[in-house]
Amino acid sequence: MRFPRFDEQGPLTTTELEALRSLNAAFLTARYEWQSAVALWDRLQSHGAVAEQHETPTTFPFHGQALQEIANGATAYERHAALTAWRYTAAALVLGVAVLQRVAEAKQPLSTTTVEELCQEPTLGRLHEALSVPVADLLPERQLGIPNDRERTAQRWAKVRDGVDDAIERVVEIAEDEEEADPRTKDEAAGCLLTQHCPPHTDPVYQGVLEPLFRLAEEVSFDINRLIEKG
């Protein structure tokens, strides 16, 4: 999937359409960079393990040292690419759901100010709210019936929502481990941005959530188009 071909004369405003398209391109680019960074890190770790076996014990461990130095940079880049991907992917999903819901309910187009606000990284709580919208119930039945389509769609969204809930809990745990004053409760953590609460020396807060979030963020634009075509 990439981005659907919307009818420029359809119900979406230019602002809504351009924002959706721009966020889609942004998170796809960041997604591929992150995936490349993960592959690079995995490869370096594998080479490093081999070098460690060959050079132990040795007076000249330069091969392993070089690999470790490069791996440290790869680790930092992987985290940077992942957080960039998170920021744009989460925003794309929140905006997409808002547009989908307003089209499904035949409401007035989103204002420019609202669209601009939704293009920013959402708090974890705002993302959780967007994932709680019953998207499956807003979509029309497919022409070629897929057994349990609505149920399976609802389950996929619920699984990602649960992942975000876990991320909120992890933010609280990190604050406790770091002896920070806040956030100390889930409600406080829900008001946080993930990109500001994912220290480089901790396990990634986005782990296990980012990849499925990509898929939903990409799908939602096609869901909007499907809704529009159904009329």
Backbone bond lengths (Angstrom), bond angles and torsions (degrees), N, CA, C in turn:
res aa  C-N    CA-C-N  psi(-1)  N-CA   C-N-CA  omega(-1)  CA-C   N-CA-C  phi
1 M - - - 1.447 - - 1.530 110.63 -
2 R 1.313 115.72 148.78 1.463 120.80 175.24 1.531 108.26 -131.10
3 F 1.315 116.66 -93.59 1.456 120.48 177.93 1.516 107.18 -146.70
4 P 1.325 117.97 132.86 1.471 120.54 -175.18 1.523 112.57 -70.21
5 R 1.319 115.36 161.05 1.460 121.83 175.42 1.521 108.43 -88.71
6 F 1.304 115.57 100.05 1.464 120.01 179.64 1.525 110.21 -82.79
7 D 1.318 115.57 147.88 1.454 121.65 172.17 1.532 107.82 -74.72
8 E 1.311 116.36 117.21 1.466 120.35 -176.93 1.535 111.47 -61.13
9 Q 1.335 116.67 -19.09 1.463 120.38 179.17 1.526 111.61 -94.98
10 G 1.326 116.19 7.62 1.453 120.30 -177.67 1.516 113.19 -76.10
11 P 1.339 116.74 -168.21 1.470 121.01 -173.89 1.528 114.78 -76.06
12 L 1.321 117.97 -10.24 1.457 119.24 179.45 1.522 110.32 -79.45
13 T 1.305 116.21 139.49 1.460 119.65 175.49 1.529 108.80 -77.82
14 T 1.319 115.86 163.84 1.460 120.28 177.39 1.522 110.82 -59.37
15 T 1.328 116.08 -39.96 1.466 120.46 179.81 1.519 111.26 -62.94
16 E 1.318 116.91 -47.33 1.470 120.58 179.82 1.526 110.85 -61.42
17 L 1.337 115.93 -46.89 1.455 120.26 -176.70 1.519 111.74 -65.84
18 E 1.319 117.74 -44.72 1.460 120.60 -178.98 1.526 111.40 -65.57
19 A 1.326 116.40 -37.42 1.467 119.87 178.77 1.530 110.72 -66.29
20 L 1.321 116.31 -45.29 1.467 120.35 178.24 1.527 110.91 -60.22
21 R 1.313 116.06 -45.01 1.466 121.01 -177.63 1.534 111.16 -65.85
22 S 1.330 116.15 -42.76 1.459 119.94 -178.53 1.529 111.48 -66.58
23 L 1.329 117.61 -43.96 1.457 120.51 178.34 1.520 111.25 -64.65
24 N 1.321 116.55 -37.23 1.459 120.49 178.02 1.526 110.83 -60.48
25 A 1.331 116.71 -47.51 1.468 120.69 179.43 1.524 110.66 -64.19
26 A 1.326 116.71 -38.13 1.461 120.93 -178.41 1.520 111.36 -65.17
27 F 1.336 117.13 -47.73 1.463 117.07 -176.00 1.523 112.25 -76.09
28 L 1.330 118.12 -27.56 1.467 119.01 174.86 1.524 110.37 -65.49
29 T 1.324 116.77 -43.72 1.459 120.67 178.06 1.522 110.67 -60.71
30 A 1.335 116.28 -48.05 1.463 120.61 -179.80 1.527 110.91 -64.67
31 R 1.323 115.89 -35.89 1.470 119.87 179.14 1.519 111.04 -60.96
32 Y 1.323 116.93 -48.29 1.464 120.39 -178.16 1.521 111.32 -66.46
33 E 1.322 117.38 -36.93 1.463 120.37 177.27 1.525 110.43 -65.15
34 W 1.319 116.18 -41.44 1.467 119.86 179.07 1.524 110.64 -64.59
35 Q 1.329 116.76 -44.83 1.455 119.83 179.80 1.527 111.19 -62.57
36 S 1.327 117.43 -37.93 1.464 121.18 176.35 1.526 110.17 -65.01
37 A 1.326 116.53 -40.72 1.465 120.85 179.55 1.522 111.03 -64.11
38 V 1.330 117.31 -39.26 1.463 121.54 177.81 1.526 110.12 -63.88
39 A 1.333 116.23 -43.46 1.468 120.34 179.30 1.525 110.81 -63.33
40 L 1.340 116.50 -40.95 1.462 120.98 178.38 1.519 110.55 -63.05
41 W 1.308 117.15 -45.60 1.465 121.46 -179.81 1.527 110.44 -61.48
42 D 1.319 117.15 -44.48 1.469 121.10 179.08 1.528 110.75 -60.03
43 R 1.323 115.56 -43.29 1.466 119.60 -179.07 1.527 111.25 -64.24
44 L 1.323 116.88 -42.92 1.462 120.78 -179.93 1.524 111.25 -66.08
45 Q 1.321 116.96 -38.75 1.459 119.75 177.64 1.519 111.05 -63.77
46 S 1.330 116.36 -38.72 1.460 120.46 178.25 1.520 111.26 -65.66
47 H 1.334 116.39 -45.55 1.465 120.26 177.62 1.522 110.88 -62.96
48 G 1.332 116.19 -38.27 1.454 120.46 -179.41 1.517 112.14 -63.87
49 A 1.326 116.76 -38.65 1.460 120.72 178.94 1.529 110.69 -64.98
50 V 1.334 115.98 -40.26 1.472 120.29 178.32 1.526 110.24 -65.96
51 A 1.338 116.22 -43.77 1.466 120.35 -179.90 1.521 111.08 -62.34
52 E 1.310 116.98 -38.21 1.463 121.22 -179.54 1.528 110.99 -63.29
53 Q 1.314 116.77 -38.82 1.458 120.98 178.91 1.529 111.20 -67.51
54 H 1.324 116.56 -40.83 1.462 121.32 -176.11 1.526 112.84 -75.49
55 E 1.330 117.64 -25.43 1.457 120.80 -171.83 1.524 113.50 -108.60
56 T 1.326 117.67 13.13 1.455 120.81 -179.64 1.524 110.26 -113.97
57 P 1.355 118.36 121.20 1.476 126.70 -10.45 1.530 109.62 -84.01
58 T 1.321 116.44 151.12 1.462 120.83 177.60 1.527 109.83 -154.71
59 T 1.314 114.98 154.57 1.463 120.56 177.91 1.524 110.71 -85.09
60 F 1.323 115.48 -18.41 1.465 120.05 -174.57 1.529 110.62 -125.67
61 P 1.322 117.72 79.71 1.467 122.07 -177.56 1.529 113.00 -88.72
62 F 1.330 116.86 35.30 1.468 119.07 -171.75 1.523 113.55 -67.34
63 H 1.317 116.19 -32.85 1.466 118.65 179.32 1.529 110.89 -60.03
64 G 1.320 114.36 -49.17 1.458 118.51 -179.86 1.516 112.63 -65.43
65 Q 1.327 116.29 -37.44 1.455 119.79 178.88 1.526 111.45 -63.75
66 A 1.327 115.66 -43.08 1.466 119.46 179.84 1.522 110.69 -62.31
67 L 1.317 116.15 -43.22 1.461 119.90 179.41 1.530 110.81 -63.27
68 Q 1.330 116.75 -40.45 1.456 120.28 -179.17 1.521 111.50 -65.25
69 E 1.328 116.57 -40.92 1.455 120.52 179.20 1.529 111.19 -62.94
70 I 1.322 115.31 -42.45 1.464 119.34 178.45 1.524 110.36 -67.56
71 A 1.341 115.81 -39.84 1.469 120.04 -179.40 1.527 111.11 -63.06
72 N 1.325 117.03 -36.07 1.466 119.46 178.29 1.530 110.65 -61.30
73 G 1.338 115.67 -42.22 1.462 119.55 177.49 1.516 111.58 -66.68
74 A 1.337 116.20 -37.52 1.466 120.48 179.72 1.529 110.46 -66.05
75 T 1.323 116.38 -36.84 1.465 120.68 178.69 1.526 110.83 -63.21
76 A 1.337 115.40 -44.57 1.468 119.96 179.94 1.526 110.40 -64.62
77 Y 1.333 116.57 -39.79 1.455 119.44 -179.47 1.533 110.74 -69.02
78 E 1.335 116.65 -38.56 1.470 119.57 178.09 1.513 110.71 -59.67
79 R 1.337 117.21 -43.61 1.455 120.72 -179.98 1.534 110.49 -65.76
80 H 1.336 116.05 -41.90 1.467 120.39 179.76 1.532 110.74 -62.83
81 A 1.331 116.80 -46.03 1.465 120.91 -179.32 1.528 110.59 -65.18
82 A 1.321 117.05 -38.68 1.463 120.89 -179.52 1.519 111.44 -65.30
83 L 1.328 116.85 -44.06 1.460 120.03 -179.38 1.527 111.53 -68.11
84 T 1.335 116.29 -35.40 1.465 119.84 175.01 1.523 109.75 -64.32
85 A 1.331 115.62 -44.73 1.465 120.36 178.74 1.524 110.49 -61.51
86 W 1.328 116.47 -41.41 1.473 120.10 179.72 1.525 110.72 -60.02
87 R 1.321 116.27 -47.23 1.464 120.88 -175.67 1.530 111.38 -56.71
88 Y 1.333 116.55 -48.39 1.462 120.11 -176.55 1.535 112.23 -78.02
89 T 1.319 116.95 -33.99 1.469 119.94 -179.63 1.518 110.98 -69.22
90 A 1.322 116.27 -44.57 1.468 120.06 179.00 1.526 110.61 -62.51
91 A 1.336 116.72 -41.22 1.464 120.09 178.77 1.526 110.70 -65.51
92 A 1.334 116.78 -40.89 1.464 120.82 -179.93 1.527 110.65 -62.06
93 L 1.320 116.51 -39.40 1.464 118.78 -179.93 1.522 111.40 -69.60
94 V 1.329 116.86 -44.77 1.471 120.02 -178.76 1.529 110.52 -63.28
95 L 1.330 117.34 -44.84 1.464 119.88 178.05 1.526 110.17 -65.13
96 G 1.320 116.91 -43.83 1.457 120.44 -179.57 1.512 112.71 -58.85
97 V 1.313 116.69 -43.19 1.465 120.71 179.51 1.527 110.39 -65.95
98 A 1.330 116.98 -40.08 1.467 120.52 179.38 1.526 110.90 -62.45
99 V 1.335 116.99 -42.61 1.462 121.20 179.03 1.521 110.13 -68.51
100 L 1.323 116.68 -44.01 1.463 120.83 179.37 1.522 110.85 -58.66
101 Q 1.307 115.98 -45.49 1.463 120.40 -178.10 1.517 111.86 -65.71
102 R 1.315 117.51 -40.65 1.473 119.35 -178.04 1.526 110.84 -71.78
103 V 1.362 118.28 -33.29 1.470 120.59 175.68 1.521 110.21 -69.31
104 A 1.332 116.83 -43.78 1.466 120.80 -179.59 1.517 111.90 -62.12
105 E 1.330 116.73 -34.30 1.460 121.33 -177.76 1.527 112.54 -97.64
106 A 1.350 115.73 7.85 1.470 122.41 177.39 1.527 111.91 53.76
107 K 1.321 116.04 44.46 1.459 120.76 178.27 1.523 110.86 -92.19
108 Q 1.316 115.96 171.30 1.450 121.39 179.09 1.533 109.92 -66.03
109 P 1.353 116.91 148.41 1.471 120.19 178.41 1.526 111.26 -56.06
110 L 1.303 115.43 152.96 1.460 120.55 177.16 1.521 109.47 -67.56
111 S 1.306 116.80 141.50 1.458 120.08 178.16 1.520 110.12 -70.83
112 T 1.321 116.01 160.36 1.458 120.55 178.72 1.521 110.92 -58.56
113 T 1.327 116.03 -41.08 1.464 120.53 179.44 1.518 111.31 -61.96
114 T 1.334 116.48 -43.11 1.466 120.98 179.51 1.522 110.91 -64.38
115 V 1.331 116.68 -43.85 1.467 120.53 179.01 1.523 110.16 -60.92
116 E 1.316 116.83 -44.98 1.464 120.31 -179.78 1.521 111.18 -61.88
117 E 1.323 116.90 -38.56 1.465 120.57 178.52 1.525 110.62 -66.62
118 L 1.321 116.97 -41.32 1.455 121.06 -178.60 1.530 112.47 -71.40
119 C 1.316 117.22 -16.63 1.472 120.85 177.99 1.532 111.70 -78.25
120 Q 1.328 116.85 -12.12 1.458 120.02 178.34 1.527 109.63 -82.43
121 E 1.326 116.13 159.00 1.465 119.23 177.74 1.526 109.81 -57.14
122 P 1.324 117.58 125.66 1.467 119.45 178.90 1.525 111.36 -79.23
123 T 1.299 116.25 155.41 1.464 119.43 170.94 1.523 108.06 -66.16
124 L 1.300 115.56 163.21 1.466 119.12 178.65 1.526 110.58 -61.75
125 G 1.322 116.31 -35.82 1.461 119.29 178.58 1.512 112.51 -67.61
126 R 1.329 116.74 -39.26 1.470 120.64 178.59 1.518 110.27 -66.13
127 L 1.318 117.59 -39.00 1.459 120.83 176.50 1.522 110.40 -64.88
128 H 1.311 116.85 -41.23 1.467 121.30 178.20 1.525 110.23 -60.45
129 E 1.343 116.81 -40.92 1.467 120.82 178.51 1.528 111.01 -62.71
130 A 1.334 116.98 -43.46 1.464 120.50 -179.92 1.524 110.81 -63.19
131 L 1.326 116.38 -37.91 1.465 120.54 179.17 1.527 112.10 -73.31
132 S 1.327 116.41 -12.78 1.467 121.29 179.09 1.521 112.49 -89.70
133 V 1.337 117.16 -11.29 1.463 120.45 177.49 1.533 108.52 -65.61
134 P 1.334 118.46 132.17 1.470 120.67 -177.87 1.530 111.91 -74.26
135 V 1.313 115.72 70.37 1.465 121.68 -176.76 1.524 111.80 -55.88
136 A 1.326 116.73 -40.91 1.467 120.36 -177.92 1.524 111.73 -58.26
137 D 1.337 116.64 -34.95 1.462 120.65 -178.86 1.527 112.63 -77.47
138 L 1.324 116.82 -18.61 1.468 120.57 -179.74 1.519 112.75 -84.34
139 L 1.323 116.27 -17.61 1.463 120.50 -174.54 1.520 111.50 -89.49
140 P 1.334 116.40 146.40 1.466 119.75 177.59 1.526 110.80 -73.83
141 E 1.307 115.92 159.56 1.458 120.57 176.77 1.528 109.36 -65.07
142 R 1.303 116.21 143.67 1.462 120.04 177.56 1.520 109.93 -73.59
143 Q 1.342 115.99 147.54 1.462 120.10 179.38 1.518 110.70 -62.36
144 L 1.340 115.27 -45.09 1.451 119.43 174.70 1.520 106.93 -93.26
145 G 1.309 114.81 101.87 1.453 119.46 -172.98 1.521 113.78 -57.07
146 I 1.316 116.55 129.27 1.457 122.52 175.52 1.521 106.86 -108.52
147 P 1.326 117.30 120.58 1.473 119.83 -176.95 1.532 112.12 -53.65
148 N 1.323 115.62 131.67 1.474 122.13 176.85 1.528 112.89 56.06
149 D 1.329 116.67 33.11 1.468 120.56 -176.50 1.527 111.54 -60.00
150 R 1.319 117.17 -49.55 1.466 120.57 -179.01 1.531 111.11 -62.17
151 E 1.310 115.32 -43.06 1.458 119.87 -178.23 1.528 110.77 -63.36
152 R 1.309 116.80 -44.05 1.463 119.99 -179.12 1.528 111.56 -67.78
153 T 1.336 116.23 -37.27 1.467 119.83 176.58 1.520 110.10 -63.19
154 A 1.321 116.79 -45.50 1.463 121.05 179.40 1.526 111.18 -61.24
155 Q 1.320 116.61 -38.09 1.463 120.54 179.85 1.523 111.56 -66.76
156 R 1.332 116.92 -39.93 1.464 120.17 179.75 1.526 110.94 -65.14
157 W 1.325 116.20 -42.00 1.460 119.81 178.49 1.530 110.87 -66.38
158 A 1.327 116.39 -39.19 1.464 120.38 179.84 1.524 110.93 -65.29
159 K 1.323 116.35 -36.40 1.466 120.12 -179.41 1.531 111.00 -65.39
160 V 1.336 116.67 -42.07 1.469 119.73 178.21 1.522 109.78 -68.52
161 R 1.343 116.73 -39.27 1.466 120.28 177.36 1.531 110.88 -59.43
162 D 1.331 116.36 -41.09 1.468 120.06 177.35 1.529 110.28 -64.28
163 G 1.333 116.81 -35.51 1.452 120.44 177.58 1.516 112.09 -64.37
164 V 1.324 116.36 -38.76 1.465 120.62 176.90 1.525 109.81 -67.50
165 D 1.326 116.88 -37.39 1.462 120.80 176.99 1.531 109.87 -61.51
166 D 1.324 116.69 -40.94 1.468 120.87 176.86 1.533 110.50 -63.49
167 A 1.340 116.03 -38.95 1.464 120.31 179.40 1.530 110.66 -63.57
168 I 1.322 116.64 -38.43 1.468 120.98 177.70 1.529 109.56 -61.63
169 E 1.317 117.13 -43.41 1.459 121.22 178.72 1.533 110.40 -64.86
170 R 1.333 116.03 -37.44 1.470 120.17 -179.73 1.526 110.72 -66.04
171 V 1.316 118.11 -36.17 1.466 121.63 177.77 1.531 109.98 -61.52
172 V 1.337 116.59 -40.26 1.465 120.52 177.65 1.529 109.97 -64.80
173 E 1.328 117.13 -42.73 1.466 121.54 -179.91 1.529 111.21 -62.10
174 I 1.329 116.26 -41.79 1.467 119.91 179.47 1.522 110.51 -63.39
175 A 1.322 116.74 -42.16 1.469 120.45 178.90 1.524 110.70 -61.18
176 E 1.330 116.20 -39.67 1.466 119.92 178.30 1.521 110.73 -66.63
177 D 1.337 116.61 -44.28 1.466 121.10 -179.66 1.526 111.28 -63.33
178 E 1.319 115.75 -36.73 1.465 120.62 -178.46 1.528 111.82 -85.92
179 E 1.347 115.71 -1.08 1.468 122.25 -178.78 1.528 111.52 56.38
180 E 1.334 114.45 42.92 1.455 120.11 177.92 1.531 109.61 -90.30
181 A 1.310 115.45 154.81 1.465 120.26 -176.93 1.525 112.53 -68.99
182 D 1.319 116.04 -32.91 1.464 119.97 179.13 1.526 109.03 -152.78
183 P 1.338 117.81 160.29 1.470 126.26 -0.12 1.530 111.07 -81.50
184 R 1.291 115.22 142.37 1.456 120.80 -178.66 1.524 112.73 -109.51
185 T 1.323 117.36 -11.10 1.460 121.63 178.93 1.523 109.34 -129.33
186 K 1.324 116.08 164.40 1.460 120.22 178.39 1.519 111.09 -64.74
187 D 1.328 116.69 -35.47 1.462 119.43 178.67 1.525 110.64 -63.25
188 E 1.322 116.47 -41.40 1.460 119.74 177.60 1.519 110.78 -66.47
189 A 1.327 117.05 -41.08 1.467 120.96 179.92 1.523 111.54 -65.80
190 A 1.338 116.04 -32.28 1.467 119.80 179.20 1.520 111.55 -64.11
191 G 1.314 116.19 -23.05 1.462 120.27 178.66 1.510 113.14 -88.45
192 C 1.327 117.31 5.18 1.467 122.11 -177.45 1.524 112.26 -95.22
193 L 1.327 114.93 158.81 1.458 121.88 170.62 1.521 107.70 -94.01
194 L 1.304 116.80 131.51 1.462 119.71 -178.41 1.523 111.24 -59.73
195 T 1.320 117.87 -38.94 1.461 121.02 -176.69 1.523 112.83 -62.98
196 Q 1.340 117.34 -19.92 1.456 120.72 179.66 1.529 112.65 -97.51
197 H 1.331 116.38 -0.95 1.467 120.63 -177.64 1.526 110.70 -133.66
198 C 1.315 115.23 45.96 1.466 121.13 179.60 1.532 108.04 -137.07
199 P 1.345 117.45 69.62 1.466 121.18 -176.33 1.529 112.14 -57.11
200 P 1.328 117.15 144.37 1.468 120.65 -176.00 1.528 114.72 -64.16
201 H 1.334 117.62 -20.81 1.465 120.05 -178.00 1.534 112.25 -93.05
202 T 1.334 117.67 5.42 1.465 121.60 178.94 1.517 110.24 -111.11
203 D 1.331 115.67 164.26 1.465 119.28 173.31 1.520 108.03 -63.14
204 P 1.333 117.36 140.56 1.472 120.28 -176.86 1.529 112.24 -58.21
205 V 1.317 116.37 129.40 1.462 121.13 177.70 1.531 110.44 -65.31
206 Y 1.327 116.21 -29.24 1.466 121.31 -176.66 1.525 112.91 -81.63
207 Q 1.324 117.23 -4.60 1.460 120.76 -175.71 1.525 111.18 -58.16
208 G 1.324 116.41 128.51 1.457 121.56 179.19 1.518 114.36 84.85
209 V 1.342 117.48 -10.20 1.462 120.76 -178.19 1.528 111.57 -110.54
210 L 1.317 116.82 -35.19 1.457 120.45 -171.61 1.522 112.82 -62.45
211 E 1.318 117.80 -45.52 1.464 120.43 -176.29 1.531 112.15 -63.03
212 P 1.338 119.63 -49.69 1.474 118.45 177.17 1.527 112.68 -66.73
213 L 1.331 117.27 -27.01 1.461 119.99 176.89 1.524 110.33 -65.94
214 F 1.334 117.01 -36.99 1.458 120.99 175.43 1.529 110.35 -54.11
215 R 1.317 114.94 -47.88 1.470 119.40 -174.24 1.531 111.47 -64.31
216 L 1.324 117.02 -42.46 1.466 119.22 179.46 1.522 111.25 -67.32
217 A 1.328 117.34 -40.76 1.465 120.81 -179.36 1.524 110.51 -63.67
218 E 1.321 116.23 -34.90 1.461 119.63 179.15 1.531 110.75 -75.03
219 E 1.309 116.28 -37.37 1.462 120.83 -178.24 1.524 113.00 -68.40
220 V 1.339 116.85 -34.47 1.457 119.15 -170.08 1.524 112.22 -62.90
221 S 1.337 118.44 -32.33 1.469 120.10 176.97 1.526 110.49 -65.81
222 F 1.323 116.33 -38.03 1.462 119.61 177.64 1.526 110.62 -71.42
223 D 1.328 117.00 -31.00 1.464 120.08 175.44 1.533 110.34 -65.37
224 I 1.332 116.12 -40.06 1.472 119.90 177.25 1.519 109.84 -61.61
225 N 1.321 115.98 -45.68 1.460 120.53 -179.69 1.529 111.58 -63.47
226 R 1.310 116.21 -40.18 1.468 121.30 177.92 1.519 110.44 -62.23
227 L 1.317 116.64 -40.01 1.459 121.50 179.64 1.522 110.55 -65.88
228 I 1.340 116.03 -42.00 1.464 120.77 -179.27 1.528 110.56 -66.09
229 E 1.325 116.97 -44.30 1.467 120.78 -178.72 1.515 112.26 -64.49
230 K 1.333 115.26 -32.30 1.474 119.09 178.80 1.523 109.87 -70.32
231 G 1.342 115.36 -27.93 1.466 119.97 178.32 1.501 111.76 74.17
